[in-house]
Amino acid sequence: MQAVTLELADAKHPLYERLSLLGLPGNKTEHYKHFAIKALLAREYTLNMPQVFTPSKGEKLVIQNGVVTEFPKGVKVSLKDDFTVDMEHYDALYFLSHTLTPTVICIEVLEDAVFELEHEFTHKQTFLPYRISFKTAPNTRVEVFEKFQTQGTENSLLLYGVDAEVSADSTLCWIRDENTSHVETAVIGTHHYDVAKQGALELKTFDFGSGLALHLYKIDLSDYAWTDASHLVLATEEARRGNVVHINHNKPYAKSVQEARTILKGKATGIFDGRIRVGHEARFSSAKQNSKAVLLSESAYMYAKPQLEIYIDELEASHGSTIGQLDIDALFYLRSRGIALDEARKMLVLAFADTLIDTVGNEEAVKNIHADFEAAYYK
């Protein structure tokens, strides 16, 4: 990034040492080699460093150009420079975002809550880094609906991330609905979720559109903790979109279920790089992983890499991956009932997507995700 220079105040700081060890990613870096990361980092950007701002109470949590402008009831928001960093994260840009944002947005949810988290980015040819530290109180259920407003952000790069602590006996349901086009900012999210004993993380991500978007997750599970992670991607035109997800079973009786579904049109590239690691101490774990992709054109490309890494014998585990086209027999059946080809294809695609969309418990969220899916599908 020629217009962005990182001044190292203390080259021996652990963050800088870790970033130096991993090195900035290039086209040969495993997690980014299908994302054209080198071209993104080579662009010239204006660096936008968020300024201090006093937010007001409102209906949702709004982060505008890296600054909190609104927050809902039951949520405590502050800026801190003494935050927890996962020094074992696998992604170099996780550490780059931390070094560029020494002050993070700290969000504490003190009670059961349901709210929307909206990212608003408004600048062209701009590099915007910021990070969010998120923590739930014990014995609570928190639902977060994450959205993005990025119109008018051509040739920009949004590098953000969430470090979330899911406290003991609490549940965090995090739903990300992202719909961006090729004339809007590229989005890279690099995250860490730490799930404490008997905690639960429901992570449901929906990525639609013709733009560039990649999210990299590291999820750590303690005793009896569990995660249900599902990912739906609809990539169109020349989009490159997807998720890299590392789930670590660190203690006994941890459970993970992961399902990824990808739909590709035009010359789009879909990315699913998933790894579930069951460590030496994670006896009696359960790990299930599955990836399915549908290619709607001959020019589309799917990169699927489901992985299980197991270091114990006492567990239940399975994984699988399929890449193909729409079911010819199903298409023939619909056509034989007088349904036009385009409508039949749409019906099958929607049925494939609905398997994940309908798992979202909130009716309003399901309605919005359906609307975003159809808007991206027909654009």
GUKENU-209608 format. One record per atom (N, C-alpha, C, O): residue in one letter; x, y, z. Coordinates in steps of 0.2 Angstrom, whole numbers, plus 2048, in hexadecimal, padded with zeros to 3 digits. Layout:
AXYZ...
% end
This chain:
M8047FA800M800800800M804806800M807808805Q8068097FAQ80B80E7FAQ8098147FEQ80E818800A8038167FFA80181C802A80081B80AA7FE82080DV80181580CV800813813V807811816V80980B814T80A81481AT81081281DT80F811825T80C815828L81180B827L81080982EL81780B832L81C808830E81680F836E81C81183AE81C80D840E81880D844L822809841L823805847L82680884DL82C80A84DA82280A852A82480D858A82980985CA82D80B85FD82780285CD82B7FE860D82B7F785CD8277F385CA8317F6858A8317F1853A8317EA857A8307E5854K8327EA85EK8337E4861K82C7E2865K82B7DD868H8277E7864H8207E5866H81E7DF864H81F7DD85EP81A7DA868P8187D4865P8147D485FP8147D085BL8107DA85EL80B7DA858L8107DB852L80E7D884DY8157DF852Y8197E084DY81D7DA84BY81E7D8845E81F7D7850E8237D184FE81F7CB84CE8217C8847R8197CB84ER8147C684BR8137C7844R8137C383FL8127CE842L8107D083CL8167CF837L8167CD831S81C7D083AS8237CF836S8247C8835S8267C682FL8227C4839L8237BD838L81E7BA833L8207B682FL8187BC833L8137BA82EL8147BD827L8137BA822G8167C3827G8177C7821G8117C981EG80C7C681EL8117CF81AL80A7D1817L8097CC812L80D7C980EP8027CA811P8007C580CP8017C7805P8017CD803G8037C2801G8037C37FAG7FF7BD7F6G7FB7BA7F9N7FF7BD7F0N7FB7B87ECN7FD7B17EDN7F97AD7EBK8037B07F0K8047A97F2K8027A77F9K8037A17FBT8007AC7FDT7FE7AA804T7F87A6804T7F37A8800E7F87A1807E7F279C807E7EB79F807E7E779D804H7EB7A380CH7E47A680EH7E27AB809H7DC7AC808Y7E67AE805Y7E47B3800Y7E67B27F9Y7E57B67F5K7E87AC7F7K7EB7AB7F1K7E57AB7EBK7E77AC7E5H7DF7AB7EDH7DA7AB7E8H7D67B27E9H7D07B27E7F7D97B67EDF7D57BD7EEF7D87C37EBF7D67C87ECA7DE7C27E7A7E17C77E4A7E47CD7E9A7E37D37E8I7E67CA7EFI7E87CF7F4I7EE7D37F2I7EE7D97F5K7F27D17EEK7F87D57EDK7F67DC7E9K7F97E17EAA7F17DB7E4A7EF7E17E1A7EC7E67E6A7EC7EC7E5L7E87E37EBL7E57E87EFL7EA7EB7F4L7E97F17F5L7EF7E87F6L7F47EB7FAL7F87F07F7L7FC7F47FAA7F97EF7F0A7FD7F37ECA7FA7FA7EAA7FD7FE7E7R7F37FB7EBR7F08017E9R7F28077EER7F58067F3E7F180D7EBE7F38137EFE7EC8157F3E7E78157EFY7EC8167F9Y7E78187FDY7E881E801Y7EE81F803T7E3821803T7E3826808T7E282380FT7DC81F80FL7E6823814L7E582081AL7E082481EL7E182A820N7DA821820N7D5824825N7D682182CN7D481B82DM7D9825830M7D9822837M7D382583BM7D282B83BP7CF82183EP7C9823841P7CA828847P7D082884AQ7C682D848Q7C783284DQ7C2831853Q7BD82D852V7C4834858V7C083385EV7B983785DV7B983C85BF7B483485FF7AD83685EF7A9834864F7A982E866T7A4838866T7A083786CT799834869T795838865P79882E869P79282B866P78C82C86AP78C82F870S78682C867S77F82D86AS77C82686AS77D822867K77782686FK773820870K76E82086AK76B825868G76C81A868G768819862G765812862G76580E867E76381085CE76080985BE76580485AE7647FE85BK76B806857K76F801854K776803856K777809858L77B7FF855L782801855L78580384EL7857FE84AV78780984DV78980B847V79180D847V79381184CI79580B843I79C80C842I79D81083CI79C80D836Q79E81683CQ79E81A836Q7A581C834Q7A8820838N7A881A82FN7AF81B82DN7B4819833N7B981D835G7B2814837G7B681283CG7B5815843G7B8814848V7B0819843V7AE81D84AV7A781B84CV7A281B848V7A6819852V79F818855V79B81E855V79D823859T79681E852T791824852T78B823856T787828857E78981D857E78381B85AE78381485DE78781085BF780813863F78080D866F77A80C86AF77681086CP77880586AP77180486DP771803875P776802878K76B802878K76A80187FK76E7FA881K76D7F587DG7717FA886G7747F4889G77B7F2886G77D7ED888V77D7F7882V7847F687FV7897FC882V787801882K78E7FA885K7937FE887K7997FF882K79C7FA880V79A805880V79F80687AV7A580B87DV7A3810880S7AB80987CS7B180D87ES7B680C879S7B6808875L7BB81087AL7C2810876L7C780E87BL7C8811880K7CB809879K7D080687DK7D6804879K7D6803874D7DC80587DD7E280387AD7E57FD87DD7EB7FB87CD7E27FA883D7E47F4886D7DF7EF884D7DB7ED889F7E07EC87FF7DB7E787CF7DF7E087BF7E57E087BT7DB7DB87BT7DE7D487AT7DF7D2872T7DA7D386EV7E57D0871V7E67CE86AV7E87C786AV7EC7C486ED7E57C3865D7E77BC864D7ED7BB861D7EE7BC85BM7F37BA865M7F97BA862M7FB7B385EM8007B385BE7F67AF85EE7F67A985AE7F27A9853E7F27A4850H7EF7AF852H7EB7AF84CH7F07AE846H7F67AF846Y7ED7AB841Y7F17A983BY7F17AE835Y7F57AD831D7ED7B3836D7ED7B8830D7F17BE832D7F17C2837A7F67C082DA7FA7C682EA7F67CC82EA7F87D1832L7F07CD82AL7ED7D382AL7E97D4831L7E77DA832Y7E87CF835Y7E57D083BY7EA7D4840Y7E87D8843F7F07D383FF7F57D6843F7F77DD840F7F87E2843L7F67DE839L7F77E4836L7F17E9838L7F27EF83AS7EB7E6838S7E57EB83BS7E67ED842S7E57F2844H7E97E8846H7EA7EA84DH7F07F084EH7EF7F4852T7F57EF84AT7FB7F484AT7F87FB848T7FB80084AL7F47FB843L7F2801840L7EC804844L7EB80A844T7E9800849T7E480384DT7E5802854T7E27FD857P7EA805857P7EC80485EP7E6805863P7E7803869T7E1809861T7DB80A865T7D5806862T7D480885CV7D2802866V7CD7FE863V7C6800866V7C680386BI7C17FE862I7BA800864I7B87FA869I7B77F4866C7B77FB86FC7B57F6874C7AD7F6875C7AB7FB877I7AA7F0874I7A37F0875I7A27EA87AI7A47E4879E79E7EC87FE79C7E7884E7957E7885E7917EC885V7927E1884V78B7E0884V7897DD88BV78B7D788DL7867E188FL7857DF896L77F7DB898L77E7D989DE77A7DA893E7747D6894E7727D388DE7757D4888D76C7CF88DD76A7CD887D7687D2883D7657D7884A76A7D187CA7697D7878A7697D4870A76B7CF86FV7657D886CV7647D7865V7657DE862V7617E2863F76A7DF85EF76B7E585AF76F7E4854F7727DF852E76F7EA850E7727EA849E7797EE84AE7797F384DL77E7EB847L7857EE846L7867F083FL7867EC83BE7867F783EE7867F9837E78D7FD836E78F80183AH7917FA831H7977FE82FH795802829H792800824E79780982AE79680E825E79D810823E7A0813827F79E81081CF7A4812819F7A3816813F79F81480FT7A681C813T7A382180ET7A9824809T7A7828805H7AF82280AH7B5825807H7B7821801H7B781B801K7B98247FBK7BC8217F6K7C48217F6K7C78257FAQ7C781C7F3Q7CE81A7F3Q7D181C7FAQ7D681F7FBT7CE8187FFT7D0819806T7D1813809T7CE80E808F7D681280EF7D880D812F7D580E819F7D881381CL7D180A81BL7CE80B822L7CF805826L7CC800825P7D380582BP7D4800830P7D1801837P7D1807839Y7CD7FD839Y7CB7FD840Y7C97F7843Y7C87F283FR7C97F684AR7C87F084DR7C27F1852R7C27F6855I7BF7EB854I7BA7EB859I7BB7E585EI7BC7E085CS7BB7E7864S7BC7E286AS7B57E286CS7B17E686EF7B27DB86DF7AB7DA86EF7AB7D5874F7AE7D0873K7A77D6879K7A67D187EK79F7D1881K79C7D6882T79D7CB882T7967CA885T7977C888CT79C7C688FA7927CA890A7927C8897A7907C1898A78C7BE894P7927BE89EP7907B789FP7887B689FP7857BA8A1N7867B089DN77F7AE89DN77A7B3899N7757B589CT77C7B5894T7787BA88FT7787B7888T77C7B2886R7737B9885R7727B787ER7727BE87AR76E7C287BV7777BF875V7787C5871V7787C386AV77B7BE867E7737C7866E7737C685FE7757CC85BE7727D285DV77A7CC857V77C7D1853V77B7D084CV77D7CB849F7787D5849F7777D5841F77B7DA83EF77A7E083EE7817D883BE7867DC838E7847DE831E7837D982DK7847E482FK7837E7828K7887EB826K78C7EE82AF7887ED820F78D7F181DF78A7F6818F7867F4814Q78C7FD819Q78A802814Q790805811Q794808814T79180380AT798805807T797808801T79C8087FDQ79180B7FFQ79080E7F9Q7958147F8Q7968187FDG7988157F2G79C81B7F1G7A381A7F3G7A781F7F5T7A68147F4T7AC8137F7T7B180F7F2T7B580A7F4E7B18117ECE7B580E7E6E7BC80E7E8E7BF8137EBN7C08097E7N7C78087E7N7C98097EFN7CF80B7F0S7C58077F3S7C78087FAS7C88017FDS7C67FC7FAL7CB800803L7CC7FA807L7CA7FB80EL7CD7FF812L7C57F7810L7C37F7817L7C67F181BL7C57EB819L7CB7F281FL7CE7ED823L7CC7ED82AL7CE7F282EY7C77E982DY7C57E9833Y7C57E2836Y7C67DE833G7C37E283DG7C37DB840G7BF7DC847G7BF7E184AV7BD7D6849V7BA7D584FV7BE7D0854V7BF7CB851D7BF7D285AD7C27CE85FD7BC7CD864D7BB7D1868A7B97C7864A7B37C6868A7B47C186EA7B77BC86CE7B27C2874E7B27BE879E7AB7BC87BE7A77C087DV7AA7B587AV7A37B387CV7A47B0883V7A77AA883S7A17B3888S7A27B188FS79F7AA890S79B7A888CA7A07A8896A79E7A1898A7967A1898A7937A689BD79379C896D78C79B896D7887A0892D7827A1893S78B7A488DS7887A9889S7887A6882S78C7A2880T7837AA87ET7837A8877T7837AE873T7807B3874L7887AE86EL7887B4869L7867B1863L7897AD860C7817B4860C77F7B3859C7817B9855C77E7BE855W7867B8850W7887BD84CW7867BB845W7897B7842I7827C0842I7807BF83BI7837C5837I7817CB838R7877C3832R78A7C882DR7867C8827R7867C3823D7837CD824D7807CE81ED7837D381AD7837D981BE7877D1815E78C7D5811E78A7D580AE78A7D0807N7897DB807N7877DB800N78A7E17FDN7887E67FDT7907DF7F9T7947E57F6T7957E37EFT7967DE7EDS7967E97EBS7977E87E4S79F7EA7E2S7A27EC7E7H7A17E97DCH7A77EA7DAH7A97F17DAH7AF7F37D9V7A47F67DAV7A67FD7DAV7A67FF7E2V7A68057E3E7A67FB7E6E7A77FD7EDE7AD7FA7F0E7B17F67EDT7AE7FC7F6T7B57FA7FAT7B57F37FAT7B17EF7FBA7BC7F17FAA7BD7EA7FCA7BD7E9803A7BF7EE807V7BB7E4806V7BA7E380DV7BE7DD80FV7BD7D780CI7C27DE814I7C67D8817I7C57D881FI7C67DD822G7C27D3821G7C07D3828G7C47CD82BG7C47C7829T7C87CE831T7CC7C9834T7CB7C983BT7CC7CE83FH7C87C383DH7C47C3844H7C77BD848H7CA7B9846H7C57BE84FH7C77B9854H7C17B8859H7BF7BE85CY7BE7B2859Y7B97B185EY7BB7AC863Y7BD7A7861D7BB7AE86AD7BD7AA86FD7B77A8873D7B47AC876V7B57A1873V7AF79F876V7B179B87DV7B479687CA7AF79E882A7B079B889A7AC79588AA7A8793886K7AD792890K7AA78C892K7A378C892K7A0791894Q7A078888EQ79878788DQ79578D88AQ78F78F88AG79A791886G797796882G79679487BG79778E879A792798877A790796871A79179C86CA78F7A286EL79379A866L79479F861L79079D85AL791798858E78B7A1859E78779F852E7897A484DE7887AA84EL78D7A2849L7907A7844L78D7A583DL78E7A083AK7897AA83AK7867A9834K7887AF82FK7877B5831T78B7AD82AT78E7B3825T78B7B281ET78A7AC81CF7897B881CF7867B8815F7897BD811F7897C3812D78D7BB80CD7917BF807D78E7BF800D78E7BA7FDF78C7C57FEF7897C57F7F78C7CB7F3F78E7D07F6G78C7CA7EDG78E7D07E8G7947CE7E4G7967C97E3S7967D47E0S79B7D37DBS7A27D67DES7A67D77DAG7A27D87E4G7A87DB7E7G7AD7D67EAG7AC7D07E9L7B27D97EDL7B87D67F0L7B67D57F7L7B67DB7FBA7B67D07FAA7B57CF802A7B77C8804A7B67C3801L7BB7C9809L7BE7C380CL7BE7C4814L7C07C9816H7BC7BF817H7BC7BF81FH7BF7B9821H7BE7B381FL7C47BA826L7C87B5829L7C77B4830L7C77B9834Y7C47AE833Y7C27AD839Y7C77A883DY7C97A383AK7C87A9843K7CB7A5848K7C67A484EK7C57A9851I7C479E84FI7BF79D854I7C2798859I7C4792857D7C2799860D7C5795865D7C0793869D7BC79786CL7BF78C86AL7BA78986EL7BD786875L7C2782874S7BA78887BS7BC785881S7B777F883S7B477C87ED7B777D889D7B477788BD7AC77888AD7A977D88BY7A9773887Y7A2773885Y7A0779881Y79A77A881A7A477D87EA7A278287AA7A077F873A7A377A871W79C78386FW79B781869W79A787864W79878C866T79A78585ET79978A859T795787853T797781851D79178B850D78D78984AD78F78E845D78C794845A79378D840A79679283BA793790834A79478A832S78F794831S78D79382BS78E799826S78E79F829H790798820H79279D81BH78F79C815H78F797811L78B7A1812L7887A180CL78B7A7808L78C7AD80AV78E7A5802V7917AA7FDV78E7AA7F6V78D7A47F4L78C7B07F4L78A7B07EDL78E7B57EAL78E7BB7EBA7937B37E5A7977B77E2A7967B87DBA7957B37D7T7957BE7D8T7937BF7D1T7997C37CDT79E7C67D0E7987C47C7E79D7C77C2E7A47C57C4E7A57BF7C3E7A97C97C6E7B07C77C7E7B17C87CEE7B77C97D0A7AC7C67D2A7AD7C77DAA7B27C27DCA7B37BC7D9R7B57C37E2R7B97BE7E6R7B77BF7EDR7B87C47F0R7B37BA7EFR7B07BB7F6R7B17B47F9R7B17AF7F6G7B17B4800G7B17AE804G7B37AF80BG7B47B480EN7B57A980EN7B67A9815N7BC7A4816N7BC79E813V7C07A681BV7C67A181EV7C47A0825V7C47A5829V7C379A827V7C079982EV7C4794831V7C478E82FH7C8795837H7CB79083BH7C8790841H7C7794845I7C578A843I7C2788849I7C678384DI7C877E84BN7C8785853N7CC782858N7C877F85EN7C6783862H7C877885EH7C6775864H7CB774869H7D0770868N7CB77886EN7D1778873N7D0774879N7D577387DK7C977387BK7C876F881K7C376A880K7C076A87BP7C1765885P7BD760884P7B6762883P7B3767885Y7B275E87FY7AB75F87DY7A9765879Y7A4767879A7AE768876A7AC76D871A7A976A86BA7AA765869K7A576F868K7A176C862K7A177285DK7A077885ES7A2770857S7A1775851S79E77184BS79E76B84AV799775848V796774842V79777983DV79677F83FQ799778837Q79B77D832Q79877B82BQ79A775829E79577F828E79277E822E79378481DE79178981FA796783817A797788813A79478780CA79478180AR79078C80AR78C78B803R78E7917FFR78E797801T7907907F9T7937957F4T78F7947EDT78F78F7EBI78D79A7EBI78A79A7E4I78E79F7E0I78F7A57E2L79079D7DAL7957A17D6L7927A27CFL79079E7CCK7927A97CDK7907AB7C6K7957AE7C3K79A7B17C6G7957AF7BCG79A7B27B8G7A17B07B9G7A27AA7B8K7A57B47BAK7AD7B27BBK7AE7B37C3K7B47B47C4A7AA7B27C7A7AB7B37CEA7AF7AD7D1A7AF7A77CET7B37AF7D6T7B67AA7DAT7B47A97E1T7B37AE7E5G7B27A37E3G7B07A27EAG7B579F7EEG7B979B7ECI7B67A17F5I7BB79E7F9I7B879C800I7B579F803F7BA795801F7B8792808F7BE78E80AF7C0789807D7C279180FD7C878E812D7C678D819D7C779181DG7C478781AG7C2785821G7C6780825G7C877B821R7C878182BR7CC77C82ER7C977B835R7C8780839I7C8775837I7C677483EI7CB76F841I7CD76A83FR7CE772847R7D476F84AR7D176D851R7CF770855V7D2766852V7D0763859V7D776285CV7DA75D85AG7D8765862G7DF765865G7DF75F86AG7DA75B86BH7E575E86DH7E7758871H7E2758877H7E175387AE7E075E879E7DC75E880E7D475E87EE7D075E883A7D275E878A7CB75F876A7C8758875A7C5757870R7C875387AR7C574D87AR7BD74E879R7BB75287CF7BA749876F7B3748876F7B074E872F7AA750873S7B475186DS7B1757869S7AD754863S7AD74E862S7A9758860S7A575785AS7A775C855S7A6762857A7A975A84FA7AA75F84AA7A775D843A7A9757841K7A3761840K7A075F83AK7A1765835K7A076B837Q7A376482FQ7A576982AQ7A3767823Q7A4761821N79F76C820N79D76A819N79D770815N79C776817S79F76F80ES79F775809S79C773803S79E76D800K798777800K7947757FAK79477C7F6K7937817F8A79677B7EFA7967807EBA79277F7E4A7937797E2V78F7847E2V78B7837DBV78E7887D7V78E78E7D8L7917867D1L79378A7CCL78E78B7C6L78C7877C3L78C7927C5L7877937C0L78A7957BAL7867977B5S7907957B9S7937977B3S79A7937B2S79D7917B7E79C7927ACE7A378E7ABE7A97927ADE7AE78F7AES7A87997AES7AE79D7AFS7AF79E7B7S7B47A17B9A7AA79C7BBA7AA79D7C2A7AF7987C5A7B17927C2Y7B279A7CBY7B77957CEY7B67957D5Y7B579A7D9M7B778F7D8M7B678E7DFM7BC78B7E2M7BF7867E0Y7BE78E7E8Y7C478C7EBY7C17897F2Y7BF78D7F6A7C17837F3A7BE7807F9A7C477C7FCA7C77777F9K7C577D803K7CA779806K7C777780DK7CA77B812P7C377380EP7C1771815P7C676C818P7C9768814Q7C876D81EQ7CD769822Q7CB767829Q7C876B82CL7CD76182BL7CC75F832L7D375D834L7D775A831E7D576083AE7DC75F83CE7DB75C843E7D9760848I7DC756844I7DA75284AI7E074F84EI7E474C84BY7E0750855Y7E674E859Y7E374985EY7E7747863I7DD74785EI7DA742863I7D673D860I7D573D85AD7D5737863D7D0732861D7C9733863D7C573085FE7C8735869E7C173586BE7BD73B869E7BD74186CL7BA73B863L7B6740860L7B273E85BL7B2738859E7AD742859E7A9741853E7AB74684EE7AB74C84FA7AC744847A7AF749842A7AD74783BA7AD74183AS7AB74C837S7AA74B830S7AB75182CS7AA75782FH7AC750826H7AC756822H7AC75481AH7AC74E819G7AA759816G7A975780FG7A875D80BG7A876380DS7A975D804S7A9762800S7A67607F9S7A875B7F6T7A27647F6T79F7637EFT79F7697EBT79E76E7EEI7A17697E5I7A176E7E0I79D76C7DAI79F7677D7G79876F7D8G79576D7D2G7907727CFG7907787D1Q78C7707CAQ7877757C7Q7807737CAQ77F76E7CEL77B7777C8L7747757CAL77276E7C8L77476C7C2D76E76B7CBD76B7647CAD7677647C3D7627677C3I76A7617BEI7677607B8I76075D7B8I75B75F7B5D75F7587BCD7597557BDD7537597C0D74E7597BEA75675D7C5A7517627C8A74F7677C4A7497697C3L75476A7C0L75276F7BAL74D76C7B5L74876F7B3F74E7667B3F74A7627AEF7437627B1F73E7637AEY7427607B8Y73C75F7BBY7387667BBY7327667B9L73B76B7BDL7387727BDL7367747B6L7317777B5R73A7737B1R7397757AAR7337717A8R72F7747A4S73276B7AAS72D7667A8S7267697AAS7217677A8R72676D7B0R72076F7B3R71F7767B0R71B77A7B3G7227787ABG72177F7A7G7247857AAG72378A7A9I7297847AEI72D7897B1I73378B7ADI7377877AAA7347917ABA7397947A7A7407927AAA7417917B0L7457917A5L74C78F7A7L74E7947ADL7517927B2D74E79B7ABD75179F7B0D74E79F7B7D75179F7BCE74779E7B7E74379E7BDE7457977C1E7457977C7A7467927BDA74778B7C0A74E78C7C3A74F7897C9R75378F7C0R75A7907C3R7597947C9R75D7927CEK7567997C9K75579D7CFK7527997D5K75479A7DAM74D7957D3M74A7917D9M74F78D7DCM74F78C7E2L7537897D8L7587857DBL75D7887DFL75F7867E4V75F78E7DCV7647927E0V7627947E6V7657947EBL75B7977E6L7587997ECL7587947F1L7597957F7A75678E7EFA7557887F4A75C7867F7A75C7857FDF7617877F3F7687857F5F76A78A7FBF76D788800A7687917F9A76A7967FEA766796804A76879780AD75F794803D75A795809D75C79080FD75A791814T76078B80DT762786812T766789818T76578881EL76A78F816L76D79281BL76A79981DL76A79A823I76679C819I7637A281AI75D7A1820I75D7A5824D75A79B81FD75479A823D75679882AD75279782FT75D79782BT75F795832T76079B836T76079B83CV75F7A1833V75F7A7837V7587A883BV7537A8837G7587A9841G7527A9845G74E7AF844G7487AF846N7517B4843N74E7BB843N74A7BC83CN74E7BC837E7447BD83CE7407BD836E7427C3832E7427C382BE7437C9835E7457CF831E74C7CE82EE74D7D0828A7507CB832A7577CA82FA7567C5829A75A7C6824V7527C0829V7517BB823V74F7BF81DV7517BE818K74A7C381FK7477C7819K74C7CC816K74D7CC810N7517CF81AN7567D3817N75B7CF813N75E7D280EI75D7CA816I7627C5813I75F7C380CI7637C3807H7597C180CH7567BF806H7567C4800H7587C37FBA7557CB803A7547D07FEA75B7D27FBA75C7D37F5D7617D1800D7677D27FDD76A7CD7F9D76D7CE7F4F7687C77FAF7697C17F6F7677C27EFF76A7C27EAE7607C47EEE75D7C57E8E7607CB7E4E7607CA7DEA7617D07E8A7647D67E5A76B7D47E1A76C7D67DCA76F7D07E5A7757CE7E2A7757C97DCA7787CA7D8Y7707C57DDY76F7C07D8Y76D7C37D1Y76F7C07CCY7697C87D1Y7667CB7CBY76A7D17C8Y7697D37C3K76F7D37CCK7737D97CAK7787D77C5K77C7DB7C2
% end
